[in-house]
């Protein structure tokens, strides 16, 4: 929400209080009452950048949002400082001192309270998707990423598991005497509305001295006008066409119609896999019937039916990045390849490689495990995004 401004340049006069009220009523945006510096051509609140910001991460059931260097608690409806302290497991007096409030003070729903020290990390037991602080996407553990393949690879997949929260750790600002929400928003080049939403401020954007604020994470920088505009009354110059200095070339002969680009062939569900071409980037980990094809978001790989005990082979040369299993005892093997590629193999057992081992294309790495139906779930990932394995297998 942008800031509504009242211009007080010399020569502008408001004859009556009614005129002022009418002027303010015409503004559909919040009024910045912090007018310091506006009377003498100083900094104008309306010029504050409106950089796009990400939404605040969702807290766990206790209200905890955890980052590598600090944690905060988000108040729930009806909370006092004391009830929030009890829920997160910290002494109310310690939490009150750290935030400059009283233990019995009521809190607004969504209000952010800084924690003076760390409490237990968010985890599935507290309503979070994963255990630990929010980190950049580039730091997600490969095993966490690969374990999501288990649910998606089931013949009748369960409800999609939410992706773990990732993001940049925001700056934490402690309010000083005389600061307002508007001055803080200007300081960090964000909108006052996003500052209010991230910190659960009231409609008057009230701050208190000593309060900790999370500064919204900017996702897009404001546009910067680099070219100098022409003087008033003069339009933009028309660019000179190339023909002004040299003749146009002869029209080339119409090219023959190019054949349409061949789309990636479908997985041919129900048919036997064929041996991969020698120039294919990867080879099938097993030969068998494709029982489930790639469908991004529902099945981020392909499922190849094969008899229990069939040898599973590395699709391409690389290094074993992770070997783990989920709570259902299903093994997950991940191999890292050049060009930021990963291959993921699940529903395997008798794994014959270890984390850190170098493997070559076609090397036996495991056997098909005893599941119904017996199969190998195989994924190819470019960084953290799944891609259709058939693009690499043919």
LOTIMI-555468 format. One record per residue (C-alpha): x, y, z. Coordinates in Angstrom, 3 decimals, decimal comma, always signed. Layout:
{setor {X Y Z}}
...
//
This chain:
{setor {+0,000 +0,000 +0,000}}
{setor {+1,544 +3,299 -1,054}}
{setor {+1,754 +6,399 +1,121}}
{setor {-0,724 +9,224 +0,622}}
{setor {+0,999 +12,613 +0,756}}
{setor {-0,230 +16,120 +1,407}}
{setor {+1,849 +18,687 -0,450}}
{setor {+2,629 +21,779 +1,641}}
{setor {+4,546 +23,802 -0,949}}
{setor {+4,627 +27,574 -0,542}}
{setor {+1,652 +29,197 -2,153}}
{setor {-0,739 +26,340 -1,366}}
{setor {-3,399 +27,395 +1,140}}
{setor {-6,158 +25,418 +2,778}}
{setor {-8,931 +27,817 +3,586}}
{setor {-10,865 +25,741 +6,062}}
{setor {-10,590 +22,575 +8,074}}
{setor {-13,296 +21,175 +5,793}}
{setor {-10,949 +21,526 +2,838}}
{setor {-8,268 +19,579 +4,692}}
{setor {-10,713 +16,802 +5,553}}
{setor {-11,883 +16,617 +1,955}}
{setor {-8,304 +16,395 +0,752}}
{setor {-7,495 +13,590 +3,174}}
{setor {-10,726 +11,756 +2,368}}
{setor {-9,711 +11,695 -1,290}}
{setor {-6,603 +9,713 -0,391}}
{setor {-7,173 +5,988 -0,532}}
{setor {-3,744 +5,277 +0,975}}
{setor {-2,398 +5,683 +4,531}}
{setor {-1,288 +9,163 +5,494}}
{setor {+2,319 +9,585 +6,594}}
{setor {+2,057 +11,849 +9,631}}
{setor {+5,832 +12,026 +9,893}}
{setor {+6,312 +15,290 +7,953}}
{setor {+9,768 +16,164 +9,223}}
{setor {+11,810 +17,760 +6,454}}
{setor {+8,907 +18,291 +4,057}}
{setor {+8,481 +22,015 +4,681}}
{setor {+11,864 +23,026 +3,238}}
{setor {+12,229 +20,678 +0,299}}
{setor {+13,642 +17,818 +2,382}}
{setor {+13,126 +14,097 +1,935}}
{setor {+9,669 +13,281 +0,605}}
{setor {+7,981 +10,223 +2,041}}
{setor {+6,120 +9,634 -1,230}}
{setor {+9,418 +8,971 -3,006}}
{setor {+10,155 +5,930 -0,874}}
{setor {+10,800 +2,932 -3,108}}
{setor {+7,997 +0,413 -3,478}}
{setor {+10,217 -2,647 -3,860}}
{setor {+8,299 -5,918 -4,085}}
{setor {+8,705 -8,080 -0,999}}
{setor {+8,149 -11,747 -0,209}}
{setor {+5,428 -12,814 +2,238}}
{setor {+6,496 -13,574 +5,793}}
{setor {+7,234 -17,286 +6,343}}
{setor {+4,576 -19,293 +8,148}}
{setor {+5,378 -20,085 +11,814}}
{setor {+5,019 -23,522 +13,401}}
{setor {+2,235 -24,401 +15,844}}
{setor {+4,024 -22,572 +18,673}}
{setor {+4,424 -19,452 +16,534}}
{setor {+8,177 -19,931 +16,015}}
{setor {+9,940 -18,706 +12,878}}
{setor {+13,556 -19,851 +12,984}}
{setor {+16,531 -18,490 +11,059}}
{setor {+20,198 -19,483 +11,386}}
{setor {+21,079 -16,449 +13,531}}
{setor {+17,904 -15,765 +15,504}}
{setor {+14,332 -16,855 +16,196}}
{setor {+11,088 -14,921 +16,635}}
{setor {+7,634 -15,875 +17,890}}
{setor {+4,402 -14,772 +16,223}}
{setor {+1,547 -14,005 +18,624}}
{setor {-1,812 -15,707 +18,244}}
{setor {-5,243 -14,182 +18,825}}
{setor {-5,816 -13,571 +22,546}}
{setor {-2,140 -13,893 +23,493}}
{setor {-0,455 -11,923 +26,236}}
{setor {+3,302 -11,825 +26,584}}
{setor {+2,971 -14,360 +29,397}}
{setor {+0,914 -16,890 +27,408}}
{setor {+3,257 -16,629 +24,428}}
{setor {+6,271 -17,127 +26,724}}
{setor {+4,677 -20,248 +28,197}}
{setor {+3,981 -21,667 +24,752}}
{setor {+7,543 -21,233 +23,493}}
{setor {+9,132 -22,312 +26,774}}
{setor {+10,880 -19,131 +27,950}}
{setor {+10,493 -17,170 +31,217}}
{setor {+7,944 -14,393 +30,718}}
{setor {+10,117 -11,848 +32,566}}
{setor {+13,102 -12,538 +30,305}}
{setor {+11,004 -12,245 +27,146}}
{setor {+9,356 -9,049 +28,405}}
{setor {+12,676 -7,372 +29,247}}
{setor {+14,130 -8,261 +25,855}}
{setor {+11,183 -6,718 +23,986}}
{setor {+10,479 -3,734 +26,257}}
{setor {+6,974 -4,823 +27,303}}
{setor {+5,218 -6,065 +30,436}}
{setor {+4,419 -9,728 +31,009}}
{setor {+0,672 -9,040 +31,108}}
{setor {+0,577 -6,847 +28,000}}
{setor {-1,893 -8,090 +25,355}}
{setor {-0,447 -8,852 +21,930}}
{setor {-2,031 -8,437 +18,509}}
{setor {-2,545 -11,537 +16,372}}
{setor {+0,479 -11,697 +14,078}}
{setor {+2,668 -9,464 +16,258}}
{setor {+6,334 -10,485 +16,198}}
{setor {+8,217 -11,005 +19,464}}
{setor {+11,992 -11,467 +19,361}}
{setor {+13,442 -14,359 +21,350}}
{setor {+16,484 -13,600 +23,532}}
{setor {+17,855 -17,111 +22,998}}
{setor {+17,073 -20,135 +20,888}}
{setor {+14,355 -22,630 +21,744}}
{setor {+13,765 -26,059 +20,179}}
{setor {+13,833 -25,872 +16,403}}
{setor {+10,599 -26,169 +14,414}}
{setor {+10,035 -29,778 +13,341}}
{setor {+7,216 -32,043 +12,140}}
{setor {+6,355 -32,515 +15,823}}
{setor {+5,602 -28,762 +16,089}}
{setor {+3,743 -28,495 +12,787}}
{setor {+6,707 -27,622 +10,544}}
{setor {+7,513 -29,488 +7,324}}
{setor {+11,173 -30,100 +8,162}}
{setor {+13,414 -29,727 +11,197}}
{setor {+15,690 -26,726 +11,583}}
{setor {+15,885 -23,071 +10,593}}
{setor {+14,774 -21,566 +7,290}}
{setor {+17,699 -21,530 +4,865}}
{setor {+18,275 -20,491 +1,251}}
{setor {+17,056 -23,006 -1,311}}
{setor {+20,667 -23,677 -2,335}}
{setor {+21,363 -25,104 +1,129}}
{setor {+18,528 -27,662 +1,205}}
{setor {+19,972 -31,047 +2,064}}
{setor {+19,849 -33,411 -0,891}}
{setor {+18,414 -36,201 +1,237}}
{setor {+15,502 -33,971 +2,279}}
{setor {+14,805 -33,208 -1,354}}
{setor {+15,121 -36,824 -2,449}}
{setor {+12,897 -38,206 +0,304}}
{setor {+9,934 -36,390 -1,232}}
{setor {+10,216 -38,846 -4,119}}
{setor {+8,810 -41,614 -1,907}}
{setor {+5,291 -40,212 -1,634}}
{setor {+5,175 -39,150 -5,268}}
{setor {+6,376 -42,517 -6,546}}
{setor {+3,536 -44,547 -4,985}}
{setor {+1,108 -46,012 -7,556}}
{setor {-1,628 -44,054 -5,786}}
{setor {+0,290 -41,110 -4,336}}
{setor {-0,719 -39,587 -1,055}}
{setor {-1,483 -35,893 -0,773}}
{setor {+1,517 -33,899 -1,910}}
{setor {+3,881 -33,117 +0,925}}
{setor {+4,436 -29,348 +1,332}}
{setor {+7,853 -28,175 +0,221}}
{setor {+10,174 -27,048 +3,019}}
{setor {+10,239 -23,302 +3,577}}
{setor {+13,271 -21,568 +2,175}}
{setor {+14,263 -17,936 +2,051}}
{setor {+16,698 -15,195 +2,936}}
{setor {+17,215 -14,317 +6,590}}
{setor {+15,712 -10,827 +7,024}}
{setor {+17,433 -7,955 +8,781}}
{setor {+16,215 -7,501 +12,365}}
{setor {+15,850 -3,818 +13,302}}
{setor {+15,487 -2,535 +16,875}}
{setor {+13,366 +0,612 +17,040}}
{setor {+15,094 +3,693 +18,430}}
{setor {+13,507 +6,719 +20,106}}
{setor {+11,734 +8,916 +17,559}}
{setor {+11,542 +6,341 +14,785}}
{setor {+8,247 +5,648 +13,027}}
{setor {+7,127 +2,867 +10,724}}
{setor {+7,540 +5,284 +7,827}}
{setor {+11,119 +6,225 +8,663}}
{setor {+12,050 +2,568 +9,126}}
{setor {+10,387 +1,626 +5,815}}
{setor {+12,290 +4,403 +4,036}}
{setor {+15,540 +3,351 +5,687}}
{setor {+15,298 -0,134 +4,192}}
{setor {+13,590 +0,815 +0,924}}
{setor {+10,415 -1,193 +1,549}}
{setor {+6,756 -0,216 +1,727}}
{setor {+5,198 +0,582 +5,090}}
{setor {+2,412 -1,872 +4,317}}
{setor {+4,803 -4,806 +3,921}}
{setor {+6,588 -3,741 +7,117}}
{setor {+3,229 -3,772 +8,924}}
{setor {+2,220 -7,153 +7,498}}
{setor {+5,524 -8,801 +8,432}}
{setor {+5,360 -7,485 +12,005}}
{setor {+1,650 -7,441 +12,809}}
{setor {+1,505 -3,666 +13,335}}
{setor {-1,827 -2,004 +14,119}}
{setor {-3,712 +0,256 +11,715}}
{setor {-1,867 +3,298 +13,055}}
{setor {+1,528 +1,619 +12,454}}
{setor {+2,392 +2,112 +16,122}}
{setor {+5,937 +1,287 +17,218}}
{setor {+7,518 +1,245 +20,665}}
{setor {+11,080 +2,047 +21,586}}
{setor {+13,160 -1,136 +21,816}}
{setor {+10,777 -3,167 +19,655}}
{setor {+12,352 -5,612 +17,184}}
{setor {+11,102 -5,510 +13,591}}
{setor {+11,690 -7,996 +10,798}}
{setor {+12,516 -6,087 +7,615}}
{setor {+10,631 -7,659 +4,678}}
{setor {+12,829 -9,503 +2,202}}
{setor {+12,925 -7,674 -1,124}}
{setor {+12,238 -9,878 -4,134}}
{setor {+12,395 -7,243 -6,882}}
{setor {+14,324 -3,995 -7,003}}
{setor {+12,440 -0,832 -7,990}}
{setor {+12,879 +0,239 -11,562}}
{setor {+15,601 +2,838 -12,062}}
{setor {+15,274 +5,370 -14,832}}
{setor {+18,728 +5,578 -16,400}}
{setor {+18,092 +7,672 -19,502}}
{setor {+17,823 +11,439 -19,157}}
{setor {+14,373 +12,561 -20,377}}
{setor {+14,206 +15,191 -23,141}}
{setor {+13,516 +18,829 -22,136}}
{setor {+9,845 +19,852 -21,816}}
{setor {+8,166 +20,445 -25,159}}
{setor {+10,521 +18,148 -27,082}}
{setor {+9,622 +14,597 -27,961}}
{setor {+11,968 +11,658 -27,976}}
{setor {+14,238 +11,617 -31,064}}
{setor {+13,268 +9,161 -33,782}}
{setor {+16,049 +6,644 -34,392}}
{setor {+17,635 +6,825 -37,832}}
{setor {+16,809 +3,753 -39,942}}
{setor {+19,733 +1,781 -41,419}}
{setor {+18,507 +2,564 -44,942}}
{setor {+19,334 +6,226 -44,399}}
{setor {+23,052 +5,491 -44,699}}
{setor {+23,114 +2,294 -46,774}}
{setor {+20,760 +0,588 -49,225}}
{setor {+18,559 -2,237 -48,074}}
{setor {+19,929 -5,701 -48,923}}
{setor {+18,281 -7,815 -51,556}}
{setor {+15,418 -9,851 -50,214}}
{setor {+16,667 -13,386 -49,555}}
{setor {+14,995 -16,335 -51,147}}
{setor {+12,247 -17,807 -49,049}}
{setor {+13,773 -20,628 -46,989}}
{setor {+12,352 -24,092 -47,181}}
{setor {+9,903 -24,824 -44,406}}
{setor {+11,819 -26,179 -41,445}}
{setor {+10,469 -29,352 -39,888}}
{setor {+8,785 -28,841 -36,559}}
{setor {+11,017 -29,535 -33,569}}
{setor {+10,506 -33,024 -32,343}}
{setor {+8,886 -33,127 -28,949}}
{setor {+10,295 -35,328 -26,236}}
{setor {+8,847 -38,788 -26,910}}
{setor {+6,346 -39,972 -24,311}}
{setor {+7,283 -42,628 -21,839}}
{setor {+5,053 -45,256 -23,505}}
{setor {+3,413 -46,470 -20,321}}
{setor {+3,037 -50,246 -20,336}}
{setor {+5,736 -50,883 -22,927}}
{setor {+9,177 -52,336 -22,389}}
{setor {+12,104 -49,951 -22,109}}
{setor {+14,592 -50,200 -24,939}}
{setor {+18,329 -49,976 -24,552}}
{setor {+19,338 -46,307 -24,553}}
{setor {+21,161 -45,023 -27,616}}
{setor {+24,933 -44,835 -27,260}}
{setor {+24,786 -41,058 -27,573}}
{setor {+22,006 -40,657 -24,993}}
{setor {+22,992 -38,679 -21,913}}
{setor {+21,839 -41,476 -19,600}}
{setor {+20,930 -45,133 -19,668}}
{setor {+17,877 -46,747 -18,063}}
{setor {+18,704 -47,919 -14,515}}
{setor {+16,800 -51,168 -15,212}}
{setor {+15,158 -52,746 -18,234}}
{setor {+11,477 -53,319 -17,699}}
{setor {+7,998 -51,985 -18,239}}
{setor {+7,314 -48,293 -17,567}}
{setor {+4,341 -48,430 -15,209}}
{setor {+4,077 -44,728 -14,422}}
{setor {+5,255 -41,778 -16,483}}
{setor {+6,622 -38,387 -15,470}}
{setor {+4,065 -35,784 -14,358}}
{setor {+5,648 -32,791 -12,661}}
{setor {+4,257 -32,212 -9,194}}
{setor {+2,514 -35,600 -9,107}}
{setor {+5,277 -37,997 -10,123}}
{setor {+8,606 -36,242 -10,562}}
{setor {+10,184 -39,231 -12,272}}
{setor {+9,282 -42,493 -13,969}}
{setor {+8,508 -45,869 -12,406}}
{setor {+10,013 -48,883 -14,136}}
{setor {+8,596 -52,277 -13,229}}
{setor {+11,217 -55,006 -12,776}}
{setor {+11,536 -58,278 -10,928}}
{setor {+12,721 -58,274 -7,317}}
{setor {+16,488 -58,666 -7,232}}
{setor {+17,093 -57,144 -10,676}}
{setor {+20,364 -55,219 -10,783}}
{setor {+19,920 -51,427 -10,702}}
{setor {+22,597 -49,486 -12,575}}
{setor {+23,826 -45,896 -12,468}}
{setor {+22,207 -43,910 -15,263}}
{setor {+25,369 -41,852 -15,784}}
{setor {+28,804 -41,406 -14,295}}
{setor {+28,995 -39,310 -11,150}}
{setor {+29,482 -39,393 -7,380}}
{setor {+27,166 -40,816 -4,739}}
{setor {+25,765 -37,765 -2,945}}
{setor {+23,432 -39,407 -0,421}}
{setor {+22,122 -42,742 +0,780}}
{setor {+19,255 -42,608 +3,237}}
{setor {+15,844 -44,082 +3,988}}
{setor {+12,496 -42,737 +5,098}}
{setor {+10,426 -43,763 +8,105}}
{setor {+8,793 -46,531 +6,052}}
{setor {+12,189 -48,097 +5,453}}
{setor {+12,343 -47,219 +1,749}}
{setor {+15,909 -46,605 +0,580}}
{setor {+16,841 -43,481 -1,356}}
{setor {+20,075 -43,223 -3,349}}
{setor {+21,186 -39,949 -4,962}}
{setor {+24,024 -39,539 -7,478}}
{setor {+25,445 -36,140 -8,417}}
{setor {+26,520 -35,589 -12,033}}
{setor {+28,187 -32,726 -13,943}}
{setor {+26,127 -29,727 -15,076}}
{setor {+24,220 -29,542 -11,755}}
{setor {+22,314 -32,776 -12,437}}
{setor {+21,137 -35,294 -9,842}}
{setor {+19,631 -38,737 -10,339}}
{setor {+17,450 -40,282 -7,642}}
{setor {+16,747 -44,024 -7,214}}
{setor {+14,183 -45,380 -4,732}}
{setor {+12,588 -48,743 -3,920}}
{setor {+16,009 -50,402 -4,003}}
{setor {+17,988 -52,518 -1,551}}
{setor {+21,329 -54,363 -1,385}}
{setor {+23,071 -51,063 -2,155}}
{setor {+26,690 -51,765 -3,151}}
{setor {+28,076 -48,202 -3,112}}
{setor {+28,722 -45,708 -0,309}}
{setor {+28,350 -41,947 -0,034}}
{setor {+31,263 -40,248 -1,778}}
{setor {+31,987 -43,168 -4,135}}
{setor {+32,639 -42,429 -7,794}}
{setor {+30,390 -44,480 -10,072}}
{setor {+30,450 -45,024 -13,800}}
{setor {+27,612 -45,223 -16,279}}
{setor {+26,033 -48,669 -16,186}}
{setor {+27,714 -49,684 -12,907}}
{setor {+25,572 -51,850 -10,633}}
{setor {+24,633 -49,850 -7,538}}
{setor {+21,723 -51,782 -5,964}}
{setor {+18,931 -54,295 -6,603}}
{setor {+15,181 -53,898 -7,002}}
{setor {+13,540 -54,171 -3,568}}
{setor {+10,558 -56,339 -2,647}}
{setor {+7,583 -53,995 -3,024}}
{setor {+4,195 -54,410 -4,630}}
{setor {+4,505 -53,743 -7,451}}
{setor {+8,281 -54,284 -7,622}}
{setor {+9,783 -51,305 -9,406}}
{setor {+12,450 -48,617 -9,430}}
{setor {+11,397 -44,997 -9,105}}
{setor {+13,903 -42,898 -11,076}}
{setor {+14,203 -39,095 -11,115}}
{setor {+16,432 -36,606 -12,896}}
{setor {+16,805 -33,188 -11,306}}
{setor {+18,395 -30,035 -12,667}}
{setor {+19,439 -28,388 -9,439}}
{setor {+16,303 -28,739 -7,307}}
{setor {+13,801 -28,883 -10,183}}
{setor {+12,647 -32,190 -11,572}}
{setor {+12,834 -32,720 -15,340}}
{setor {+11,429 -35,474 -17,528}}
{setor {+13,958 -38,347 -17,415}}
{setor {+13,012 -39,327 -20,969}}
{setor {+14,811 -36,211 -22,195}}
{setor {+18,075 -37,819 -21,049}}
{setor {+17,300 -41,475 -21,749}}
{setor {+16,673 -41,192 -25,519}}
//
